[in-house]
Amino acid sequence: MRRPWVCLALVAAVGVLSSCQKAYYGAMETLGKHKRDLLVERVTEARDSQEQAKEQFKTALDAFSDVTGFGGGDLKPKYEKLKSQLDASEARASAVNDRVAGVEKVAKALFDEWEGELGQYADDDLRLSSEVRLRETQMRYAQLLRAMRRAQQKMEPVLAAFRDRVLYLKHNLNAEAVASLQSTAVELDADVARLIAEMEASILEAGQFIDAMGKP
C-alpha cells in the first residue's frame, strides 16, 4: 500500500507536468504554432525518424551478411562493424519510440481541446461541421497510430535477434561460429524484410495524414 506522502508527490508531479505542458502550448501559440501545427510537425518528425531507422536496419543486415559471408582472415573488424551497426540500430529505434510518443502527446492535447471547444459554439451548424471534422481527424489519426505501433512492435524482435548474434560472435570469433550463424541468415533477412514493410506502410500513412491535415 502506498504511503500518503508518496501519493501526494505523484499528484504534485502530475500537476507540475500538466502545468508545464500548458505553458509550452501557450508559448507555441504566441509564436503562431497551434496544436494542429505541432501535430503535423511531430508526425513529420516521426515519419523521418522511421525512414532513418529503416535504412539503418538495412545497413545492419548488410553487416551481418558480411560476417556470414566470411571467407577467411581476421573476423574481429567484421564483428566490430556489426556491433557498431547494432548500437546505431538501437539508437534509431529509441528515436522512433520517442517520436511516436511525442505524436501521441500532442494528439491528445489537440483532441481534448477541440472536443472541449465544441460547446462554445452558438451556431449549431458550425458546431456540427467542426465535430464532423474532429471525428474524421480522429479516425485518420487512429489509423496512423496503428501503423506506427505495428512498425514499433516489429523493431524489438529484430533488435533481439541482432543482439543474440553479436553476443555470440563476441565470444566465438572463429569460422565455426560463423558457419553456425549462416543457418539463421535467411530467418533474420525475412524478419528485417517484414520490419521494413511495416515501416514503409507507416511512413506512407504518415504522409497521407500530413497531407490531409494540410487541407483547409
C-alpha positions as CSV (number, residue, x, y, z in Angstrom):
1,M,0.0,0.0,0.0
2,R,1.4,3.4,-1.0
3,R,2.2,5.9,1.8
4,P,0.1,9.1,1.7
5,W,3.1,11.3,1.0
6,V,4.0,9.1,-2.0
7,C,0.6,9.6,-3.4
8,L,0.7,13.3,-2.8
9,A,4.1,13.5,-4.5
10,L,2.7,11.7,-7.5
11,V,-0.2,14.0,-7.7
12,A,2.1,17.0,-7.4
13,A,4.3,15.7,-10.2
14,V,1.4,15.2,-12.5
15,G,0.2,18.7,-11.7
16,V,3.6,20.2,-12.5
17,L,3.8,18.2,-15.7
18,S,0.4,19.3,-16.8
19,S,1.2,22.9,-16.0
20,C,4.5,22.7,-18.0
21,Q,2.6,21.3,-21.0
22,K,0.0,24.1,-20.8
23,A,2.8,26.7,-20.6
24,Y,4.6,25.0,-23.6
25,Y,1.5,25.0,-25.8
26,G,0.7,28.6,-24.7
27,A,4.2,29.7,-25.7
28,M,3.9,28.0,-29.1
29,E,0.6,29.7,-29.7
30,T,2.1,33.1,-29.2
31,L,4.6,32.1,-31.9
32,G,1.7,31.2,-34.2
33,K,2.0,27.5,-33.8
34,H,-1.2,25.9,-32.6
35,K,-1.6,22.2,-31.6
36,R,-2.7,21.3,-35.1
37,D,0.6,22.7,-36.5
38,L,2.5,20.9,-33.7
39,L,0.9,17.6,-34.5
40,V,1.8,17.9,-38.2
41,E,5.4,18.7,-37.1
42,R,5.5,15.7,-34.7
43,V,4.1,13.3,-37.3
44,T,6.7,14.6,-39.9
45,E,9.5,14.0,-37.4
46,A,8.2,10.5,-36.6
47,R,8.0,9.7,-40.3
48,D,11.5,10.9,-40.9
49,S,12.8,9.0,-37.9
50,Q,11.2,5.8,-39.2
51,E,12.8,6.4,-42.6
52,Q,16.2,6.7,-40.9
53,A,15.6,3.6,-38.8
54,K,14.5,1.7,-41.9
55,E,17.8,2.5,-43.7
56,Q,19.8,1.7,-40.5
57,F,18.3,-1.8,-40.2
58,K,19.2,-2.4,-43.8
59,T,22.8,-1.4,-43.1
60,A,22.9,-3.6,-40.0
61,L,21.6,-6.6,-42.1
62,D,24.3,-5.9,-44.7
63,A,26.9,-6.0,-41.9
64,F,25.6,-9.4,-40.7
65,S,25.6,-10.7,-44.2
66,D,29.3,-9.6,-44.4
67,V,30.0,-11.7,-41.3
68,T,28.2,-14.8,-42.5
69,G,29.9,-14.5,-45.9
70,F,33.3,-14.6,-44.1
71,G,35.9,-16.2,-46.4
72,G,38.9,-16.2,-44.1
73,G,41.1,-13.6,-42.3
74,D,40.6,-11.5,-39.2
75,L,37.0,-11.7,-38.0
76,K,37.4,-9.0,-35.4
77,P,36.9,-6.0,-37.7
78,K,33.7,-7.5,-39.1
79,Y,32.4,-8.2,-35.6
80,E,33.2,-4.6,-34.5
81,K,31.4,-3.3,-37.6
82,L,28.3,-5.4,-36.8
83,K,28.4,-4.3,-33.2
84,S,28.5,-0.6,-34.2
85,Q,25.6,-1.2,-36.5
86,L,23.6,-2.8,-33.7
87,D,24.3,0.2,-31.5
88,A,23.2,2.5,-34.3
89,S,20.0,0.5,-34.8
90,E,19.3,0.6,-31.1
91,A,19.6,4.4,-31.1
92,R,17.4,4.8,-34.2
93,A,14.7,2.5,-32.7
94,S,14.8,4.6,-29.5
95,A,14.4,7.8,-31.5
96,V,11.4,6.3,-33.3
97,N,9.8,5.4,-30.0
98,D,10.4,8.9,-28.7
99,R,8.9,10.5,-31.8
100,V,5.8,8.3,-31.7
101,A,5.3,9.2,-28.0
102,G,5.6,12.9,-29.0
103,V,2.9,12.4,-31.6
104,E,0.6,10.8,-29.1
105,K,1.1,13.6,-26.5
106,V,0.3,16.4,-28.9
107,A,-2.6,14.5,-30.5
108,K,-4.2,14.0,-27.1
109,A,-3.8,17.7,-26.3
110,L,-5.3,18.7,-29.6
111,F,-8.3,16.4,-29.4
112,D,-9.0,17.3,-25.8
113,E,-9.0,21.0,-26.7
114,W,-11.1,20.5,-29.9
115,E,-13.6,18.4,-28.0
116,G,-13.9,20.9,-25.2
117,E,-14.4,23.9,-27.5
118,L,-17.4,22.3,-29.3
119,G,-19.6,23.5,-26.5
120,Q,-18.6,27.1,-27.1
121,Y,-20.4,27.4,-30.5
122,A,-23.6,29.4,-30.6
123,D,-24.2,28.3,-34.2
124,D,-25.3,24.7,-34.3
125,D,-24.4,24.3,-38.0
126,L,-20.8,25.4,-37.3
127,R,-20.6,23.2,-34.2
128,L,-21.8,20.2,-36.2
129,S,-19.3,20.9,-39.0
130,S,-16.4,21.2,-36.6
131,E,-17.5,18.0,-34.8
132,V,-17.6,16.1,-38.1
133,R,-14.1,17.3,-38.9
134,L,-12.9,16.3,-35.5
135,R,-14.2,12.8,-35.8
136,E,-12.7,12.5,-39.3
137,T,-9.3,13.6,-38.0
138,Q,-9.5,11.2,-35.0
139,M,-10.2,8.3,-37.4
140,R,-7.3,9.2,-39.6
141,Y,-5.1,9.6,-36.6
142,A,-6.2,6.2,-35.2
143,Q,-5.2,4.6,-38.5
144,L,-1.8,6.3,-38.5
145,L,-1.1,5.3,-34.9
146,R,-2.0,1.7,-35.6
147,A,0.5,1.7,-38.5
148,M,3.2,3.3,-36.3
149,R,2.7,0.9,-33.5
150,R,2.8,-2.1,-35.8
151,A,6.2,-0.9,-37.0
152,Q,7.4,-0.3,-33.5
153,Q,6.4,-3.9,-32.5
154,K,8.5,-5.3,-35.3
155,M,11.6,-3.5,-34.2
156,E,12.3,-5.2,-30.9
157,P,12.3,-8.8,-32.2
158,V,14.8,-7.8,-34.9
159,L,17.0,-6.0,-32.4
160,A,16.8,-9.0,-30.1
161,A,18.0,-11.2,-33.0
162,F,20.9,-8.9,-33.7
163,R,21.8,-8.7,-30.1
164,D,22.0,-12.5,-29.8
165,R,24.2,-12.8,-32.9
166,V,26.5,-10.0,-31.8
167,L,26.8,-11.5,-28.3
168,Y,27.5,-15.0,-29.8
169,L,30.3,-13.7,-32.0
170,K,31.8,-11.7,-29.2
171,H,32.9,-14.9,-27.5
172,N,33.3,-17.1,-30.7
173,L,35.3,-15.2,-33.3
174,N,36.1,-18.2,-35.5
175,A,34.9,-19.9,-38.7
176,E,32.8,-22.5,-36.8
177,A,30.8,-19.8,-35.1
178,V,30.2,-18.0,-38.4
179,A,29.1,-21.3,-40.0
180,S,26.6,-21.8,-37.2
181,L,25.1,-18.4,-37.8
182,Q,24.8,-18.9,-41.5
183,S,21.7,-21.1,-41.0
184,T,19.9,-18.1,-39.3
185,A,20.7,-15.7,-42.0
186,V,17.5,-16.4,-44.0
187,E,15.3,-16.1,-41.0
188,L,16.9,-12.7,-40.0
189,D,16.6,-11.5,-43.5
190,A,12.9,-12.3,-43.5
191,D,12.4,-10.6,-40.1
192,V,14.1,-7.4,-41.4
193,A,12.1,-7.5,-44.6
194,R,8.8,-7.7,-42.6
195,L,10.0,-4.8,-40.4
196,I,10.9,-2.7,-43.4
197,A,7.5,-3.4,-45.0
198,E,5.7,-2.2,-41.8
199,M,7.9,0.9,-41.6
200,E,7.1,1.7,-45.2
201,A,3.4,1.3,-44.6
202,S,3.7,3.6,-41.5
203,I,5.7,6.2,-43.5
204,L,3.1,6.2,-46.2
205,E,0.3,6.5,-43.7
206,A,2.1,9.5,-42.1
207,G,2.4,11.2,-45.4
208,Q,-1.3,10.8,-46.1
209,F,-2.1,12.1,-42.6
210,I,0.1,15.2,-43.1
211,D,-1.5,15.9,-46.5
212,A,-5.0,15.6,-45.0
213,M,-4.1,17.9,-42.1
214,G,-2.8,20.5,-44.5
215,K,-6.2,20.8,-46.2
216,P,-8.4,23.8,-45.2
